[in-house]
Amino acid sequence: MMKSGYISLNDTQMLSYDIEQGRVFKKKHSWDFIDLKWWSRIFEYKFLQEVVNELNKSNKTLTVLDVATGPFHPGSFILENGLNNVDALDLLEKPKIFKKFNKYNINYIKDDMINTKLNKTYDLVVCISTLEHVKKENQKTFLLNMIKLTKKGGTLILTFDDPGFEELTDIEMYKETLRENNCLFEELTVEEDKILTNLNGPIKRDFFKEGFIDKNITIKVYKMFITKA
């Protein structure tokens, strides 16, 4: 089992990601995470790619839900490229990138995970760096709904900022909620000086210039690999 825990500076990185469509690359899009200053994505998307690679060994078609896919993020494309059958969910109208790169087997769903209308379950549910944006009083409901949408024996992947920057996250509440709902995870201990933060990584970012929470708080990144028993 892959392990949950803080992302370490020793974790492998994904510095960029490309998608393309057309015989002579008439359509192409590249994400340069350093240029975009996506300080944690270089680790989070590598973690996601490693999960895809591991699950792909099963040699069977897996159903996948990408929660809060975003208007211009590559997560759904990383998932589709390895696992083929992806539902991408967000509150927004269908982003242009999904219309432009329509050869990918990605079904876009406009929905709210707090009050989701989905009535199917998935082999893999993924939520990258979203809980820190969800109002704290709604985070448990958001997490519970993702658990309900995960098949028995399926996998739930979460990454989030700790303690958060737009909304505070609560790792202990997440763990308790997971355990209460037959979800298993194994934690990895990371030495304090090896933990990735917004200040010590390859891409430094000062959220506090943007007006978010206490400027004295250092933000860490937490990843979770969860199996629903």
VEXDREN-2710 file (C-alpha; in Angstrom, 1 decimal):
% VEXDREN-2710
k/r/px/py/pz
1/MET/0.0/0.0/0.0
2/MET/1.2/3.5/-0.8
3/LYS/1.4/5.6/2.4
4/SER/-0.4/8.7/3.6
5/GLY/1.4/11.6/5.3
6/TYR/3.1/14.9/4.7
7/ILE/4.7/15.3/1.3
8/SER/8.5/15.2/1.7
9/LEU/11.1/17.3/-0.1
10/ASN/12.6/13.9/-1.1
11/ASP/9.4/13.0/-3.0
12/THR/9.7/12.8/-6.7
13/GLN/8.5/15.7/-8.8
14/MET/6.5/16.4/-12.0
15/LEU/7.6/19.7/-13.3
16/SER/5.4/19.9/-16.4
17/TYR/2.6/18.0/-18.2
18/ASP/1.5/18.1/-21.8
19/ILE/-1.6/17.0/-23.7
20/GLU/-2.1/17.0/-27.4
21/GLN/-4.6/16.1/-30.1
22/GLY/-4.5/15.9/-33.9
23/ARG/-2.1/14.3/-36.4
24/VAL/0.2/17.3/-36.6
25/PHE/-0.4/18.5/-33.1
26/LYS/-3.0/21.1/-34.2
27/LYS/-4.1/21.2/-30.6
28/LYS/-1.5/21.1/-27.8
29/HIS/-1.5/22.4/-24.2
30/SER/1.4/22.4/-21.7
31/TRP/1.4/23.1/-18.0
32/ASP/4.7/24.4/-16.7
33/PHE/4.2/24.1/-12.9
34/ILE/7.3/26.2/-12.1
35/ASP/6.2/29.0/-14.4
36/LEU/2.7/28.8/-13.0
37/LYS/4.2/28.9/-9.4
38/TRP/2.1/25.8/-8.5
39/TRP/4.4/25.2/-5.5
40/SER/2.9/21.9/-4.4
41/ARG/1.5/20.5/-7.7
42/ILE/5.0/19.3/-8.7
43/PHE/4.7/16.8/-5.9
44/GLU/0.9/16.2/-5.8
45/TYR/0.6/15.4/-9.5
46/LYS/3.6/13.1/-9.3
47/PHE/1.9/11.3/-6.5
48/LEU/-1.2/11.1/-8.7
49/GLN/0.8/9.7/-11.6
50/GLU/2.3/7.1/-9.2
51/VAL/-1.2/6.1/-8.1
52/VAL/-2.3/5.7/-11.7
53/ASN/0.7/3.6/-12.5
54/GLU/0.1/1.3/-9.6
55/LEU/-3.6/0.9/-10.3
56/ASN/-2.9/0.4/-14.0
57/LYS/-1.2/-2.9/-13.1
58/SER/-4.6/-4.5/-12.5
59/ASN/-5.1/-4.8/-16.2
60/LYS/-8.8/-4.0/-15.9
61/THR/-10.9/-0.9/-16.7
62/LEU/-11.4/1.2/-13.6
63/THR/-14.1/3.8/-13.2
64/VAL/-12.6/7.1/-11.9
65/LEU/-14.1/10.3/-10.4
66/ASP/-12.0/13.5/-10.3
67/VAL/-13.6/15.8/-7.7
68/ALA/-13.2/19.5/-8.2
69/THR/-11.3/19.1/-11.4
70/GLY/-10.9/22.8/-11.9
71/PRO/-11.1/25.0/-15.1
72/PHE/-7.5/24.5/-16.2
73/HIS/-5.8/21.7/-14.2
74/PRO/-4.3/18.5/-15.7
75/GLY/-5.5/16.0/-13.1
76/SER/-8.3/14.6/-15.2
77/PHE/-6.0/14.2/-18.2
78/ILE/-3.4/12.4/-16.1
79/LEU/-6.1/10.0/-14.8
80/GLU/-7.5/9.4/-18.3
81/ASN/-4.2/8.8/-19.8
82/GLY/-3.6/5.8/-17.5
83/LEU/-7.1/4.6/-16.6
84/ASN/-9.3/5.7/-19.5
85/ASN/-12.7/6.1/-17.9
86/VAL/-13.0/9.4/-16.0
87/ASP/-15.8/11.5/-14.8
88/ALA/-14.7/15.0/-14.0
89/LEU/-16.8/16.9/-11.5
90/ASP/-16.9/20.6/-10.6
91/LEU/-19.3/23.4/-9.7
92/LEU/-18.3/25.3/-12.9
93/GLU/-19.7/25.1/-16.4
94/LYS/-17.7/22.8/-18.6
95/PRO/-14.3/24.4/-19.0
96/LYS/-13.1/25.2/-22.5
97/ILE/-10.1/22.8/-22.2
98/PHE/-12.5/19.8/-22.1
99/LYS/-14.3/21.0/-25.2
100/LYS/-11.0/21.6/-27.1
101/PHE/-9.4/18.3/-26.2
102/ASN/-12.5/16.2/-26.8
103/LYS/-10.7/13.0/-27.9
104/TYR/-10.0/12.2/-24.2
105/ASN/-12.5/9.9/-22.5
106/ILE/-13.5/12.4/-19.9
107/ASN/-17.2/13.0/-19.0
108/TYR/-17.7/16.4/-17.4
109/ILE/-20.3/16.7/-14.7
110/LYS/-21.5/19.9/-13.2
111/ASP/-22.3/19.1/-9.5
112/ASP/-21.7/20.1/-5.9
113/MET/-20.0/17.4/-3.8
114/ILE/-21.6/18.8/-0.7
115/ASN/-25.1/18.1/-2.2
116/THR/-24.1/15.7/-4.9
117/LYS/-26.7/14.1/-7.2
118/LEU/-24.4/11.3/-8.3
119/ASN/-25.8/7.9/-7.6
120/LYS/-23.0/5.6/-8.8
121/THR/-19.8/4.4/-7.3
122/TYR/-16.2/4.4/-8.6
123/ASP/-13.1/2.3/-8.3
124/LEU/-11.1/5.5/-7.7
125/VAL/-12.1/8.8/-6.4
126/VAL/-9.5/11.6/-6.5
127/CYS/-9.6/15.1/-4.9
128/ILE/-6.4/17.2/-5.3
129/SER/-5.9/20.2/-3.2
130/THR/-9.6/21.1/-2.6
131/LEU/-10.5/20.6/1.1
132/GLU/-8.7/23.8/2.0
133/HIS/-11.2/25.7/-0.2
134/VAL/-14.3/24.1/1.3
135/LYS/-15.9/25.9/4.2
136/LYS/-14.9/24.1/7.4
137/GLU/-18.4/23.3/8.5
138/ASN/-19.0/21.5/5.1
139/GLN/-15.7/19.6/5.0
140/LYS/-17.0/16.5/6.8
141/THR/-20.0/16.2/4.5
142/PHE/-17.8/16.7/1.5
143/LEU/-15.5/13.9/2.7
144/LEU/-18.4/11.6/3.5
145/ASN/-19.9/12.0/0.1
146/MET/-16.6/11.1/-1.5
147/ILE/-16.4/8.0/0.7
148/LYS/-20.0/7.0/-0.4
149/LEU/-19.0/7.3/-4.0
150/THR/-16.0/5.0/-3.6
151/LYS/-16.7/1.3/-4.2
152/LYS/-16.0/-1.3/-1.5
153/GLY/-12.4/-2.3/-2.2
154/GLY/-11.9/1.0/-4.1
155/THR/-9.4/3.7/-3.6
156/LEU/-9.7/7.4/-2.4
157/ILE/-6.9/9.8/-3.1
158/LEU/-6.8/13.2/-1.2
159/THR/-4.2/16.0/-1.1
160/PHE/-4.7/19.2/0.9
161/ASP/-2.9/22.0/2.6
162/ASP/-2.4/21.9/6.3
163/PRO/-3.5/24.0/8.2
164/GLY/-5.1/25.4/5.0
165/PHE/-5.0/28.9/3.7
166/GLU/-8.5/29.8/2.5
167/GLU/-10.2/27.6/5.0
168/LEU/-8.6/25.6/7.9
169/THR/-8.2/21.9/7.4
170/ASP/-8.6/19.3/10.2
171/ILE/-6.5/16.2/9.6
172/GLU/-7.7/14.5/12.8
173/MET/-11.3/14.9/11.8
174/TYR/-10.6/13.5/8.4
175/LYS/-8.8/10.5/9.9
176/GLU/-11.7/9.8/12.4
177/THR/-14.3/10.1/9.6
178/LEU/-12.3/7.7/7.4
179/ARG/-11.9/5.1/10.2
180/GLU/-15.6/5.4/11.1
181/ASN/-16.5/4.5/7.5
182/ASN/-14.3/1.4/7.0
183/CYS/-11.5/3.3/5.2
184/LEU/-7.9/2.1/5.7
185/PHE/-4.7/4.1/5.4
186/GLU/-1.1/3.7/6.5
187/GLU/0.8/6.8/7.6
188/LEU/4.3/7.6/6.7
189/THR/6.4/9.5/9.3
190/VAL/8.3/12.4/7.7
191/GLU/11.1/14.2/9.7
192/GLU/10.1/17.8/10.4
193/ASP/13.0/19.3/8.4
194/LYS/12.1/17.1/5.3
195/ILE/8.4/18.2/5.1
196/LEU/7.5/20.3/2.1
197/THR/6.1/23.8/2.9
198/ASN/5.2/26.8/0.9
199/LEU/8.5/28.4/2.0
200/ASN/11.1/25.7/1.6
201/GLY/10.2/23.9/-1.7
202/PRO/11.6/24.4/-5.2
203/ILE/8.8/26.9/-5.8
204/LYS/8.2/29.3/-2.9
205/ARG/4.8/30.9/-2.5
206/ASP/3.7/33.6/-0.1
207/PHE/-0.1/33.2/0.1
208/PHE/-0.3/35.9/2.7
209/LYS/0.4/38.7/0.3
210/GLU/-2.9/37.6/-1.2
211/GLY/-4.7/38.2/2.0
212/PHE/-5.2/34.7/3.4
213/ILE/-5.0/33.7/7.0
214/ASP/-2.3/34.4/9.6
215/LYS/1.0/35.2/7.8
216/ASN/3.0/33.5/10.5
217/ILE/1.6/30.0/9.6
218/THR/3.7/27.7/7.5
219/ILE/1.6/25.7/5.1
220/LYS/2.4/22.0/4.6
221/VAL/1.0/19.5/2.0
222/TYR/-0.6/16.2/3.1
223/LYS/-1.4/13.3/0.8
224/MET/-3.7/10.4/1.6
225/PHE/-3.9/7.0/-0.1
226/ILE/-7.1/5.3/1.2
227/THR/-8.7/2.0/0.7
228/LYS/-12.4/1.4/1.4
229/ALA/-12.7/-2.0/3.1
END
